[in-house]
Amino acid sequence: MAYGRKVYGLGERLRGVVDTRRAPRTSAGLVAAAVFYTGLLRIRSFNALEPRLGEKPFLRLIGAAGAAGEKERLCSVDTVGRSLCRMELDSVRAISMAILAQAERNKVFREGWHGALRYVAIDGWEPFCSRHRHCEECLVRRVRVKGDDAEVREEEVFYHRYAVALLIDERFDLLLDFEPLLPKDLRPLIPKGRGENVRLVKAALDEGEQTAATRLIRRVKQTFGWVDVVVADALYANGPFLTTVDSLGMGAVVVARKENEEPLREALHLWADQDPHKIVEDAKARERIALWDCPDLETLMSYDGKIRCVRGSITKLDHPEKASSTWCMLVTGKATRLAPEKVLAVARARWHIENTGFHQWTTRWKLAHVFRHHPQGLRSLFWLFLAAYNFLTLFQYLQLRCYGRDCGKDVTRTISRLIDQMLDDLACSQDLAWDTS
């Protein structure tokens, strides 16, 4: 906590959160602090949080011991939920933005990664779904299910989905921003027709992932001007997205899978009878990698520029009998200066957003649990929990060198052990005098 107060001004950031409740007995800043530490300590639900709101160590932790006066409790979890639904999102988002901005000023990301560049992975994330509960921002899909009478029928499934931007690095995987996919009722009006016959009409379908990701990457570049390269899966291997990235002055490394689409089709034709252009062996990973490189392709009609194609065939040296795995990548902008083996390493690092991000958030940070099913409440809670995730990540890799990827192979287990230690210390802090300034 001393580290958070001194380096990131954590107490002041949390107190800066505001909501639209009228004359609340418990300030939005204290509620935000309670939710922030709910995430940091990985408390599994608001029901599990309820008794802690009356415990002195937890009240001291969130800075409420003096503010609560003689009250035995901070508030109820119903009050916490109502405040989340009324919080101003800009004030909640500012906590994570301030932590990342301070880390950048402290030169945490100065060295970059491959090619001294900073990489951001973009992908879609669906934390939960339901066939019963829904809100105005829920997306809807229809699925076929078999009932008890063996009759197949269609049912509606309600879900929330977000486009997520995660800074990926050899050590730091930090959330930069996220953007919800909008249902058709909340999407902006779409222009139809030409010339004088243009009219605005409602969208017929829910928003797609790429539409939200385009909004997201623009905001990420505006907020974090030091980000250099976008890393994405095969959904984004198209001209409009690459054009957007190019207009922002960024590079792209995008996985390509459809062999019948340009420019991968042209590259595969050129590579048909060629031996690998380069072969490298990774002694640490025990891999042999054959690489093909094809620069300056201009066969993608929807993109006005040159695209580099790289293919890598990976063979495990410990299991040479197994079939090789093949990766193909489209590369643009700043990323074209990378060596082909570095392009492959960046493309494979996209899995950080799946493993370190989505998997860890849902299984360890409890974000698959619906704490409060309300559009604004969900986003407020996600911002507070993910700010706690960023803060913990920076603390453990900068201050606790013995934790995380520097020690052992089971990264998640070492982080969980750190959380257990924090909970144990909190339970023993009844008689400590906490400095909450």
C-alpha positions as CSV (number, residue, x, y, z in Angstrom):
1,M,0.0,0.0,0.0
2,A,2.9,2.3,0.6
3,Y,4.1,1.6,-2.9
4,G,0.6,2.4,-4.3
5,R,0.3,5.6,-2.4
6,K,3.8,6.8,-3.1
7,V,4.3,5.8,-6.8
8,Y,0.8,5.9,-8.2
9,G,-1.1,8.2,-5.8
10,L,-3.6,5.4,-5.4
11,G,-5.6,6.9,-2.5
12,E,-6.1,10.2,-4.3
13,R,-7.1,8.4,-7.5
14,L,-9.8,6.3,-5.8
15,R,-11.2,9.4,-3.9
16,G,-11.6,11.1,-7.3
17,V,-14.3,8.7,-8.4
18,V,-17.8,10.3,-8.5
19,D,-21.3,9.1,-9.1
20,T,-24.7,10.7,-9.6
21,R,-26.4,9.7,-6.3
22,R,-28.0,12.6,-4.4
23,A,-26.5,13.3,-0.9
24,P,-25.0,9.7,-0.4
25,R,-24.1,8.6,3.1
26,T,-21.1,6.7,1.7
27,S,-19.0,8.6,-0.8
28,A,-18.4,7.2,-4.3
29,G,-14.6,7.2,-3.5
30,L,-15.0,4.9,-0.6
31,V,-17.3,2.6,-2.6
32,A,-14.7,2.6,-5.4
33,A,-11.9,1.7,-2.9
34,A,-14.0,-1.1,-1.5
35,V,-14.6,-2.6,-5.0
36,F,-10.9,-2.0,-6.0
37,Y,-9.7,-4.1,-3.0
38,T,-12.4,-6.6,-3.6
39,G,-10.7,-7.2,-6.9
40,L,-7.2,-7.0,-5.6
41,L,-7.9,-9.6,-2.8
42,R,-10.0,-11.6,-5.3
43,I,-13.1,-11.7,-3.1
44,R,-15.4,-14.0,-5.1
45,S,-18.7,-12.1,-4.8
46,F,-20.5,-9.2,-3.1
47,N,-22.0,-11.8,-0.7
48,A,-18.5,-12.6,0.4
49,L,-17.7,-8.9,0.6
50,E,-20.7,-8.2,2.9
51,P,-19.0,-9.2,6.3
52,R,-15.8,-7.4,5.4
53,L,-17.6,-4.1,5.1
54,G,-17.9,-4.2,8.9
55,E,-14.4,-5.4,9.7
56,K,-11.9,-2.8,11.0
57,P,-8.9,-4.1,9.0
58,F,-10.8,-3.8,5.8
59,L,-12.1,-0.3,6.7
60,R,-8.6,0.8,7.5
61,L,-7.4,-0.6,4.2
62,I,-9.9,1.4,2.1
63,G,-9.4,4.5,4.2
64,A,-12.8,4.5,5.8
65,A,-11.9,4.1,9.5
66,G,-12.0,7.8,10.1
67,A,-14.6,8.7,7.5
68,A,-17.1,6.2,8.9
69,G,-16.9,7.7,12.4
70,E,-18.6,5.5,15.0
71,K,-20.4,3.4,12.5
72,E,-19.7,-0.3,12.6
73,R,-20.1,-0.8,8.9
74,L,-19.2,1.2,5.8
75,C,-22.5,0.4,4.0
76,S,-24.4,-2.5,2.6
77,V,-23.5,-4.3,-0.6
78,D,-26.7,-3.1,-2.1
79,T,-25.4,0.5,-1.7
80,V,-22.1,-0.7,-3.4
81,G,-24.1,-2.0,-6.3
82,R,-26.2,1.1,-6.7
83,S,-23.2,3.3,-6.6
84,L,-21.5,1.2,-9.3
85,C,-24.5,1.7,-11.5
86,R,-24.3,5.5,-11.1
87,M,-20.6,6.0,-11.3
88,E,-19.2,8.4,-14.0
89,L,-17.2,6.0,-16.2
90,D,-14.6,8.6,-17.0
91,S,-13.7,9.0,-13.4
92,V,-13.4,5.3,-12.9
93,R,-11.4,4.7,-16.1
94,A,-9.0,7.5,-15.0
95,I,-7.6,5.3,-12.2
96,S,-6.2,2.7,-14.6
97,M,-5.1,5.4,-17.1
98,A,-3.2,7.2,-14.3
99,I,-1.5,4.0,-13.2
100,L,-0.3,3.3,-16.8
101,A,0.6,6.9,-17.5
102,Q,2.8,7.0,-14.3
103,A,4.4,3.7,-15.2
104,E,5.3,5.1,-18.6
105,R,6.7,8.3,-17.1
106,N,8.8,6.0,-14.8
107,K,10.2,4.4,-18.0
108,V,8.8,1.0,-17.3
109,F,8.1,0.5,-21.0
110,R,11.2,2.4,-22.3
111,E,13.0,-0.6,-23.8
112,G,10.0,-2.0,-25.6
113,W,10.2,-5.6,-26.7
114,H,11.1,-7.1,-30.1
115,G,12.7,-4.4,-32.2
116,A,12.3,-1.9,-29.3
117,L,8.6,-1.6,-30.2
118,R,5.5,-1.6,-27.9
119,Y,2.8,-4.1,-28.9
120,V,-0.9,-4.1,-28.1
121,A,-3.1,-7.2,-28.7
122,I,-6.7,-6.7,-29.8
123,D,-9.3,-9.4,-29.4
124,G,-13.0,-10.0,-28.4
125,W,-13.9,-11.2,-24.9
126,E,-17.2,-12.7,-23.7
127,P,-17.0,-13.0,-19.9
128,F,-20.5,-14.5,-19.3
129,C,-23.9,-15.3,-20.9
130,S,-27.4,-16.1,-19.6
131,R,-30.7,-17.5,-20.9
132,H,-32.7,-15.6,-18.3
133,R,-31.1,-12.4,-17.0
134,H,-30.6,-9.5,-19.5
135,C,-30.3,-5.7,-19.6
136,E,-30.6,-3.1,-22.3
137,E,-27.0,-3.5,-23.5
138,C,-27.2,-7.3,-23.8
139,L,-26.4,-8.8,-27.2
140,V,-28.7,-11.7,-28.3
141,R,-28.0,-14.9,-30.2
142,R,-30.3,-17.8,-30.9
143,V,-29.1,-21.4,-30.2
144,R,-30.7,-24.8,-30.8
145,V,-31.2,-26.9,-27.7
146,K,-32.7,-30.3,-27.1
147,G,-35.4,-30.4,-24.4
148,D,-36.3,-33.2,-22.0
149,D,-38.8,-34.4,-24.6
150,A,-36.0,-34.7,-27.2
151,E,-37.5,-31.9,-29.2
152,V,-35.1,-29.4,-30.7
153,R,-36.0,-25.8,-30.3
154,E,-34.4,-22.4,-30.4
155,E,-33.7,-20.3,-27.3
156,E,-32.3,-16.8,-26.9
157,V,-29.0,-16.3,-25.1
158,F,-28.1,-12.9,-23.7
159,Y,-24.5,-12.0,-23.4
160,H,-22.0,-9.1,-23.1
161,R,-19.0,-8.9,-25.4
162,Y,-16.1,-6.5,-25.3
163,A,-13.2,-5.6,-27.6
164,V,-10.0,-5.6,-25.4
165,A,-6.6,-4.0,-25.9
166,L,-3.8,-5.6,-23.9
167,L,-0.2,-4.4,-23.8
168,I,1.9,-7.5,-24.3
169,D,5.5,-7.9,-23.4
170,E,8.0,-10.5,-22.2
171,R,7.0,-9.6,-18.6
172,F,4.2,-7.1,-18.5
173,D,0.7,-7.9,-19.8
174,L,-1.4,-4.8,-18.9
175,L,-4.9,-3.8,-19.8
176,L,-4.9,-0.6,-21.8
177,D,-8.6,-0.2,-22.6
178,F,-11.8,-2.1,-23.6
179,E,-14.9,-1.2,-25.6
180,P,-18.4,-2.9,-25.4
181,L,-20.1,-4.2,-28.5
182,L,-23.4,-2.5,-28.8
183,P,-26.8,-4.1,-29.5
184,K,-28.7,-3.0,-32.6
185,D,-31.0,-0.7,-30.7
186,L,-28.1,1.4,-29.3
187,R,-26.0,1.5,-32.4
188,P,-25.6,4.9,-34.2
189,L,-27.8,5.4,-37.3
190,I,-26.3,4.2,-40.5
191,P,-26.4,6.3,-43.8
192,K,-28.1,4.6,-46.7
193,G,-28.4,5.7,-50.3
194,R,-26.3,8.1,-52.4
195,G,-26.2,11.8,-53.2
196,E,-29.5,13.6,-52.3
197,N,-31.2,10.3,-51.4
198,V,-29.0,9.6,-48.3
199,R,-31.0,8.8,-45.2
200,L,-30.2,7.5,-41.8
201,V,-31.6,4.2,-40.8
202,K,-31.3,1.9,-37.7
203,A,-28.9,-1.0,-37.8
204,A,-30.5,-4.4,-38.5
205,L,-27.9,-6.4,-36.5
206,D,-25.9,-6.2,-33.3
207,E,-22.5,-4.7,-33.6
208,G,-19.6,-6.8,-34.7
209,E,-16.2,-7.2,-33.0
210,Q,-14.3,-5.4,-35.6
211,T,-16.5,-2.3,-35.4
212,A,-15.9,-2.0,-31.7
213,A,-12.2,-2.8,-32.1
214,T,-11.8,0.0,-34.6
215,R,-13.3,2.5,-32.1
216,L,-11.0,1.0,-29.4
217,I,-7.7,1.2,-31.3
218,R,-8.4,4.8,-32.2
219,R,-8.9,5.7,-28.5
220,V,-5.9,3.6,-27.4
221,K,-3.6,5.5,-29.8
222,Q,-5.0,8.8,-28.7
223,T,-4.5,7.9,-25.0
224,F,-1.2,6.0,-25.3
225,G,0.7,7.6,-28.1
226,W,3.8,5.4,-27.4
227,V,2.1,2.2,-28.6
228,D,3.6,1.1,-31.9
229,V,2.2,-2.2,-33.2
230,V,-1.3,-3.9,-33.2
231,V,-1.3,-7.7,-32.9
232,A,-4.5,-9.5,-33.9
233,D,-6.0,-12.8,-35.0
234,A,-7.3,-13.8,-38.4
235,L,-10.6,-11.8,-38.1
236,Y,-8.6,-8.6,-38.7
237,A,-6.8,-9.8,-41.8
238,N,-8.6,-7.4,-44.1
239,G,-8.0,-4.1,-45.8
240,P,-10.3,-1.7,-43.8
241,F,-8.7,-2.6,-40.5
242,L,-5.2,-2.4,-41.8
243,T,-6.0,0.9,-43.3
244,T,-7.3,2.2,-40.0
245,V,-4.1,1.0,-38.3
246,D,-2.0,2.7,-41.0
247,S,-3.8,6.0,-40.6
248,L,-2.9,6.0,-36.9
249,G,0.8,5.7,-37.7
250,M,1.0,2.2,-36.3
251,G,2.2,-1.1,-37.6
252,A,0.3,-4.4,-37.6
253,V,1.1,-8.1,-37.2
254,V,-2.1,-10.0,-38.1
255,V,-2.4,-13.8,-38.3
256,A,-3.7,-15.0,-41.7
257,R,-5.5,-18.3,-42.2
258,K,-7.6,-18.1,-45.4
259,E,-5.3,-19.5,-48.1
260,N,-7.7,-18.5,-50.9
261,E,-7.6,-14.7,-50.0
262,E,-5.1,-12.1,-50.9
263,P,-2.3,-11.4,-50.1
264,L,-1.6,-14.8,-48.5
265,R,-2.8,-16.5,-51.7
266,E,-0.1,-14.7,-53.8
267,A,2.6,-15.3,-51.1
268,L,1.8,-19.1,-51.0
269,H,2.1,-19.1,-54.8
270,L,5.5,-17.5,-54.7
271,W,6.7,-19.9,-52.0
272,A,5.4,-23.0,-53.7
273,D,8.8,-24.3,-54.9
274,Q,11.1,-22.5,-52.6
275,D,13.2,-23.8,-49.8
276,P,13.0,-22.0,-46.5
277,H,14.6,-18.6,-46.7
278,K,15.9,-18.9,-43.1
279,I,16.2,-21.7,-40.5
280,V,16.7,-20.9,-36.8
281,E,16.8,-23.1,-33.7
282,D,15.5,-21.9,-30.3
283,A,17.5,-23.8,-27.7
284,K,15.4,-22.6,-24.9
285,A,12.1,-23.6,-26.4
286,R,13.6,-26.7,-28.1
287,E,12.2,-25.7,-31.5
288,R,13.4,-25.6,-35.1
289,I,11.8,-22.9,-37.2
290,A,11.8,-22.7,-41.0
291,L,10.9,-19.3,-42.3
292,W,9.7,-17.8,-45.6
293,D,9.5,-14.1,-46.2
294,C,7.7,-12.2,-49.0
295,P,7.8,-8.3,-48.8
296,D,6.0,-5.6,-50.8
297,L,2.8,-7.4,-51.9
298,E,0.2,-5.2,-53.3
299,T,-2.6,-7.7,-54.2
300,L,-5.1,-6.7,-51.5
301,M,-7.4,-4.3,-53.3
302,S,-9.0,-2.9,-50.2
303,Y,-5.7,-1.7,-48.8
304,D,-3.6,1.0,-50.4
305,G,-0.2,0.0,-49.5
306,K,2.4,-2.8,-49.4
307,I,2.0,-5.8,-47.2
308,R,4.7,-8.2,-46.1
309,C,3.8,-11.9,-45.6
310,V,5.8,-14.2,-43.3
311,R,5.4,-17.9,-42.8
312,G,6.9,-20.0,-40.1
313,S,6.9,-23.8,-39.8
314,I,7.7,-25.0,-36.2
315,T,9.1,-28.4,-35.4
316,K,9.6,-29.6,-31.8
317,L,13.1,-31.0,-31.4
318,D,12.0,-33.2,-28.5
319,H,9.1,-34.7,-30.6
320,P,10.3,-34.7,-34.2
321,E,7.7,-37.3,-35.1
322,K,4.9,-34.8,-34.5
323,A,3.6,-32.7,-37.4
324,S,4.9,-29.2,-37.7
325,S,2.7,-26.3,-36.9
326,T,2.5,-23.5,-39.4
327,W,1.9,-19.8,-38.9
328,C,1.3,-17.1,-41.6
329,M,1.3,-13.4,-40.8
330,L,0.5,-10.1,-42.6
331,V,2.9,-7.3,-41.5
332,T,2.5,-3.6,-42.2
333,G,4.0,-0.3,-41.0
334,K,6.7,-0.2,-38.3
335,A,6.6,-4.0,-37.8
336,T,8.0,-4.6,-41.3
337,R,11.5,-3.9,-40.0
338,L,11.4,-7.0,-37.8
339,A,13.3,-10.1,-38.7
340,P,11.0,-13.0,-39.8
341,E,11.6,-15.0,-36.6
342,K,10.7,-11.9,-34.5
343,V,7.4,-11.5,-36.5
344,L,6.6,-15.1,-35.6
345,A,7.4,-14.5,-32.0
346,V,5.1,-11.5,-31.9
347,A,2.3,-13.3,-33.5
348,R,2.6,-16.2,-31.1
349,A,2.7,-13.7,-28.2
350,R,-0.9,-12.8,-29.1
351,W,-1.9,-15.7,-26.9
352,H,-1.0,-13.6,-23.9
353,I,-4.4,-11.9,-24.2
354,E,-6.1,-15.3,-24.1
355,N,-4.0,-16.9,-21.3
356,T,-2.8,-14.1,-19.1
357,G,-5.8,-11.9,-19.9
358,F,-9.2,-13.6,-20.4
359,H,-8.4,-17.0,-18.7
360,Q,-6.9,-15.4,-15.6
361,W,-9.6,-12.7,-15.4
362,T,-12.4,-15.2,-15.5
363,T,-10.9,-18.0,-13.3
364,R,-8.8,-16.0,-10.8
365,W,-10.3,-12.5,-10.8
366,K,-13.9,-13.8,-10.8
367,L,-15.0,-11.6,-13.7
368,A,-17.1,-14.5,-15.0
369,H,-19.4,-13.8,-12.0
370,V,-22.1,-11.2,-12.5
371,F,-21.6,-8.9,-9.5
372,R,-24.2,-6.5,-10.8
373,H,-26.1,-7.0,-14.1
374,H,-26.3,-3.4,-15.3
375,P,-24.5,-1.8,-18.3
376,Q,-22.8,1.0,-16.4
377,G,-22.3,-1.1,-13.3
378,L,-20.5,-3.8,-15.2
379,R,-18.1,-1.4,-16.8
380,S,-17.5,0.4,-13.6
381,L,-16.6,-2.8,-11.8
382,F,-14.5,-4.0,-14.7
383,W,-12.5,-0.8,-14.7
384,L,-11.9,-1.1,-10.9
385,F,-11.0,-4.8,-11.0
386,L,-8.7,-4.4,-14.0
387,A,-7.0,-1.3,-12.5
388,A,-6.3,-3.6,-9.5
389,Y,-4.9,-6.2,-12.0
390,N,-2.6,-3.6,-13.6
391,F,-1.4,-2.4,-10.2
392,L,-0.7,-5.9,-8.9
393,T,1.1,-6.8,-12.1
394,L,3.4,-3.8,-11.9
395,F,4.1,-4.4,-8.2
396,Q,5.0,-8.0,-8.5
397,Y,7.3,-7.6,-11.5
398,L,9.0,-4.4,-10.3
399,Q,9.1,-5.0,-6.6
400,L,8.9,-8.8,-6.0
401,R,11.5,-10.2,-8.3
402,C,10.9,-13.7,-6.9
403,Y,7.3,-13.8,-8.1
404,G,5.8,-14.2,-11.6
405,R,7.8,-15.3,-14.7
406,D,11.1,-14.7,-13.0
407,C,10.5,-17.7,-10.7
408,G,9.1,-21.1,-11.7
409,K,6.8,-22.2,-14.5
410,D,3.4,-21.9,-12.8
411,V,3.0,-18.1,-12.9
412,T,-0.7,-18.1,-11.8
413,R,0.1,-20.2,-8.7
414,T,2.8,-17.8,-7.5
415,I,0.4,-14.8,-8.0
416,S,-2.3,-16.6,-6.1
417,R,0.1,-17.3,-3.3
418,L,0.9,-13.6,-3.1
419,I,-2.9,-12.9,-2.8
420,D,-3.2,-15.5,0.0
421,Q,-0.3,-13.8,1.9
422,M,-2.0,-10.4,1.6
423,L,-5.3,-11.8,3.0
424,D,-3.4,-13.4,5.9
425,D,-1.6,-10.1,6.7
426,L,-4.9,-8.2,6.5
427,A,-6.5,-10.6,9.1
428,C,-3.5,-10.0,11.4
429,S,-3.6,-6.2,11.2
430,Q,-6.4,-5.5,13.8
431,D,-4.1,-3.5,16.1
432,L,-2.0,-1.7,13.5
433,A,-2.2,2.0,13.0
434,W,-2.7,2.5,9.3
435,D,-1.5,5.7,7.5
436,T,-4.4,6.3,5.1
437,S,-3.3,9.8,4.0
